[in-house]
Amino acid sequence: MKHQYIERATRKIKTENLYGDKAVRFLYSSVKESSPWLFRQLTSAKISWLLGYVNYRGFLSGRMKEYLKLQKNLAISAEECLEPLETLDTPQKIFERKICYWYCRPMPNDPAAIVSPADSKMIFGSLSETANIFIKGKYFDCEELLGGNKRTWFREFEKGDFAVFRLTPEKYHYNHTPVAGKVVDFYSVSGDYHACNPNAVVSLVTPYSKNKRVVTIIDTDVEGGTRAGLVTMIEVVALMIGDIVQCYSEKEYENPVSVGTGMFLEKGQPKSLFRPGSSTVVLMFQNGRVRFADDIYANMFNPMAESVYSAGFGKALVETEVMVRSFIASSVNY
């Protein structure tokens, strides 16, 4: 079936060409059912690293002479890029490109605004049964996602709201901070390397809480913060994503540092980089602390759009394409 999304700027319905979809559907249907051992191997860290290396950093990358064609196919804008297009002469450099986000990805001035962490396709929901957007157990298991030994954080978010941001290969691959606040916990959770393609998500169910991920808990109820309570930013690896590089910068991309407990993060700044390829960011909010943008809410229930998620989960779930640092929600207690 088609997988469609809403282009936010125009509100038009677009059909997505899912990268490697035939291979993903084969892996998550035939291989998963007929050969569980092979399936586990193909979604392991070792195989994921090998596939990523061969495609982006290995001999195929070194011999690639048609990088200009790749730039064109990915519709990379020369005006957005910080560096000249001719310097992006390998797949790795293309996927790790920097942009002049300070003017090509403007951020709202409202201090209560919560912004998108990535150029991505977004959907949101709630873990509270009383909410109109209740989607329990569809995308992840909350306790498993946060880490089984993190009961404190599970209690804070178990009835809260969440947003899922799915990056695709052509997108800008830096993740930015969605809120301002102080880091109160920062840790990694080991896991697999499942694909984040919609067909894989529907077939596997809760892949985000099974994959390797990095969790950042931000207290925004501090001086200079967004006043949205505790906010969790979870960066999830995927097939061929070998690394999540923490590289927070207070100004542009200057003097990047690793994120750690006790740091204050300014909103909208570069925080991390998926290397290479595409993956997913999940944001979690405490119950009743945020209100999502009305247009994104309306788009989720657009009856004219076909969605793999809607068909697979039996509930209207249509994604909206959002830009990094654009408004997605606001604090209700600012």
C-alpha positions in Angstrom: 0.0 0.0 0.0 1.0 3.7 -0.3 2.6 5.5 2.7 1.5 9.1 2.6 2.2 12.1 4.8 1.2 15.7 5.0 3.6 18.4 3.8 3.2 21.0 6.6 4.0 24.1 4.6 1.4 23.4 1.8 -0.9 20.9 3.7 -0.6 18.7 0.5 -0.7 14.9 0.7 2.6 13.4 -0.5 3.5 9.8 -1.2 6.7 8.7 0.3 9.1 6.4 -1.6 10.2 4.2 1.3 13.9 3.4 0.9 14.7 -0.3 0.7 11.1 -1.1 1.4 11.1 -4.4 -0.5 14.1 -5.6 1.4 12.6 -4.5 4.7 9.3 -6.2 4.1 11.1 -9.4 3.1 13.3 -9.2 6.2 10.4 -8.6 8.6 8.0 -11.1 7.1 9.8 -14.1 5.4 13.1 -14.0 7.2 11.7 -13.1 10.6 9.1 -16.0 10.5 11.2 -18.7 8.7 14.6 -18.1 10.2 14.6 -16.3 13.6 18.4 -16.9 14.1 19.2 -15.3 10.7 16.8 -12.4 11.5 18.6 -11.8 14.9 22.0 -11.8 13.1 20.9 -9.4 10.4 19.6 -6.9 13.0 22.7 -7.2 15.2 25.3 -4.5 15.9 28.0 -6.3 13.9 26.0 -6.6 10.7 24.5 -3.1 11.0 28.1 -1.7 11.4 29.3 -3.7 8.4 26.4 -2.6 6.1 26.9 1.0 7.1 30.7 0.8 6.6 30.4 -0.7 3.1 27.7 1.8 1.9 29.1 5.0 3.5 32.7 4.6 4.5 34.1 1.6 2.8 35.4 0.8 -0.7 32.0 1.7 -2.3 32.2 5.2 -0.9 35.8 5.7 -1.9 35.1 4.6 -5.5 31.9 6.6 -5.9 32.2 9.1 -8.7 28.6 10.1 -9.1 28.2 12.0 -5.9 26.8 15.0 -7.8 24.0 12.7 -9.0 23.3 11.7 -5.4 23.2 15.3 -4.3 20.6 16.0 -7.0 18.5 12.9 -6.1 18.5 14.0 -2.5 17.5 17.5 -3.5 20.3 19.1 -1.4 20.1 22.8 -1.4 23.4 24.7 -2.0 21.9 27.8 -0.2 21.3 25.8 3.0 24.7 24.0 3.2 27.4 25.5 5.3 30.1 24.1 3.0 30.2 24.2 -0.8 28.5 21.3 -2.5 31.7 20.3 -4.3 33.2 19.4 -1.0 30.5 16.9 -0.3 32.2 14.2 -2.5 31.4 11.0 -0.6 28.1 9.6 0.8 29.4 10.0 4.4 30.0 13.8 3.8 26.6 14.2 2.2 24.8 12.6 5.0 26.8 14.4 7.7 26.5 17.8 6.0 26.0 21.0 8.1 23.5 23.7 7.3 23.1 27.4 8.1 20.2 26.5 10.4 20.3 30.0 12.1 18.6 31.5 9.1 17.3 28.5 7.0 15.6 26.8 10.0 14.2 29.8 11.9 12.9 29.2 15.5 9.9 30.8 17.1 10.7 33.5 19.7 8.1 32.2 22.1 9.9 30.9 25.2 7.1 28.4 25.8 7.6 26.9 22.3 8.8 23.3 21.9 10.5 22.7 18.6 11.2 19.8 16.3 14.5 18.1 17.0 15.0 17.1 13.4 14.1 17.5 9.8 11.7 14.5 9.9 8.2 13.1 9.6 6.4 13.5 12.9 3.5 11.8 14.7 2.4 12.1 18.3 0.3 10.3 20.9 -0.5 9.8 24.5 0.0 7.0 27.0 -3.0 8.2 29.1 -6.2 6.2 28.5 -8.3 9.4 29.0 -6.6 11.2 26.1 -8.1 11.5 22.6 -4.7 10.5 21.2 -4.2 7.4 23.4 -1.8 5.0 21.6 -0.5 2.6 24.2 1.9 -0.1 23.1 1.9 0.8 19.4 5.3 2.4 19.0 7.0 1.4 22.2 6.7 0.0 25.7 7.4 3.0 27.9 9.2 1.2 30.7 11.3 -0.8 28.3 12.1 2.3 26.2 13.4 4.2 29.2 15.4 1.2 30.4 14.2 -1.4 32.8 16.3 -0.1 35.8 14.9 3.5 35.4 11.7 3.1 37.4 11.8 6.7 38.6 11.6 8.0 35.1 8.9 5.5 34.1 6.7 6.8 36.9 7.1 10.3 35.6 6.2 9.5 32.1 3.9 6.4 32.2 0.8 8.5 31.5 2.4 11.3 29.5 2.5 12.3 25.9 5.1 11.5 23.2 6.2 12.5 19.7 8.1 10.3 17.2 10.3 11.9 14.6 11.4 9.6 11.8 14.4 10.8 9.7 14.8 9.5 6.2 18.1 9.2 4.3 17.8 12.5 2.3 17.3 14.5 5.5 19.8 16.7 7.4 21.1 14.3 10.1 21.9 16.5 13.1 19.5 16.4 16.0 18.8 19.7 17.8 17.6 20.4 21.3 13.7 20.7 21.4 13.6 22.6 24.7 15.8 24.6 27.1 16.7 23.1 30.4 19.2 21.3 32.7 20.2 17.7 32.0 19.4 15.6 35.0 20.2 12.2 33.5 22.0 10.9 30.5 22.6 7.3 29.6 22.7 4.6 26.9 20.6 1.5 26.6 21.9 -1.4 24.7 19.7 -3.1 22.0 19.3 -4.3 18.5 19.5 -2.4 15.1 16.0 -2.9 13.6 14.9 -0.8 10.7 12.7 2.2 11.4 10.8 1.9 8.1 7.0 2.1 8.8 6.5 -1.5 7.5 9.2 -2.7 10.0 7.6 -0.7 12.8 4.2 -2.3 12.1 5.6 -5.8 11.7 7.8 -5.8 14.8 5.7 -3.6 17.1 7.6 -1.5 19.7 11.0 -1.4 17.8 12.1 1.8 19.4 12.2 0.2 22.8 14.2 -2.7 21.4 16.9 -0.8 19.6 20.0 0.7 21.0 19.4 4.2 22.1 20.7 7.3 24.0 18.4 8.8 26.6 18.6 12.5 27.8 16.3 13.6 30.6 15.9 17.4 30.7 14.4 19.5 33.5 12.9 22.5 31.9 11.4 23.9 35.1 14.6 25.8 35.8 15.7 29.4 35.3 15.9 30.0 31.5 14.0 26.8 30.8 10.9 26.1 28.7 8.7 25.3 31.7 7.4 22.1 30.2 8.4 19.9 33.2 10.7 16.9 32.6 11.3 16.2 28.9 13.0 13.0 27.6 14.8 13.0 24.3 15.6 9.5 23.1 17.8 9.0 20.1 17.3 5.6 18.5 19.7 3.8 16.2 18.4 1.8 13.2 19.8 -0.6 10.7 23.1 0.7 9.3 23.2 3.4 12.0 26.5 2.6 13.8 26.8 5.6 16.1 25.1 8.5 17.7 27.7 11.2 18.1 27.0 13.7 20.9 28.2 17.1 19.8 26.3 19.9 21.5 27.3 23.5 20.4 26.1 26.7 22.0 26.8 28.7 18.8 26.4 27.3 15.3 28.6 24.2 15.2 31.5 25.7 17.2 33.3 23.9 20.0 31.1 20.8 20.1 31.0 18.9 23.5 29.5 15.7 24.6 26.2 16.0 26.6 26.4 15.2 30.3 24.4 15.4 33.5 24.4 19.0 35.0 24.7 20.8 31.6 22.2 23.5 30.6 21.1 23.1 27.0 19.8 26.0 25.0 16.8 25.3 22.8 17.3 24.7 19.1 21.1 24.0 19.2 22.8 21.1 17.6 23.0 18.2 20.0 23.9 15.0 18.2 24.5 13.4 14.8 23.3 10.1 13.5 26.2 8.4 11.7 25.3 7.4 9.0 21.9 7.0 7.3 18.6 7.7 9.0 16.9 6.9 12.3 14.3 8.1 14.9 14.0 10.6 17.8 11.3 10.1 20.5 10.3 12.9 22.8 8.4 12.1 26.0 6.5 14.7 28.2 4.8 14.5 31.5 1.1 14.2 31.6 -0.7 17.6 31.0 2.4 19.7 30.5 2.3 20.3 26.7 -0.2 21.1 24.0 0.7 19.9 20.4 0.2 22.1 17.4 -3.3 22.1 16.1 -2.3 21.6 12.4 -0.2 18.5 13.2 -3.1 17.1 15.3 -5.5 17.7 12.4 -3.1 16.1 9.9 -3.0 12.8 11.9 -6.7 12.2 11.1 -6.7 13.3 7.5 -9.1 10.8 5.9 -7.7 11.3 2.4 -4.1 10.1 3.2 -3.1 6.4 3.2 -0.7 5.4 5.9 1.1 2.2 6.7 0.6 3.1 10.4 -3.1 3.6 10.1 -3.6 0.3 8.3 -1.2 -1.6 10.6 -2.4 -0.3 13.9 -6.1 0.2 13.0 -6.1 3.9 14.0 -5.8 7.1 12.0 -2.0 7.9 12.2 -0.8 10.2 9.4 2.6 11.8 9.7 3.4 15.5 9.1 6.7 16.6 7.6 8.3 19.1 10.0 11.5 21.1 9.9 14.1 21.1 12.6 13.6 24.0 15.1 10.0 24.6 13.9 7.1 24.9 16.4 5.5 21.6 17.3 4.0 22.2 20.8 4.0 24.6 23.7 4.2 24.4 27.4 0.8 24.9 29.1 2.3 26.2 32.3 4.7 28.9 31.2 
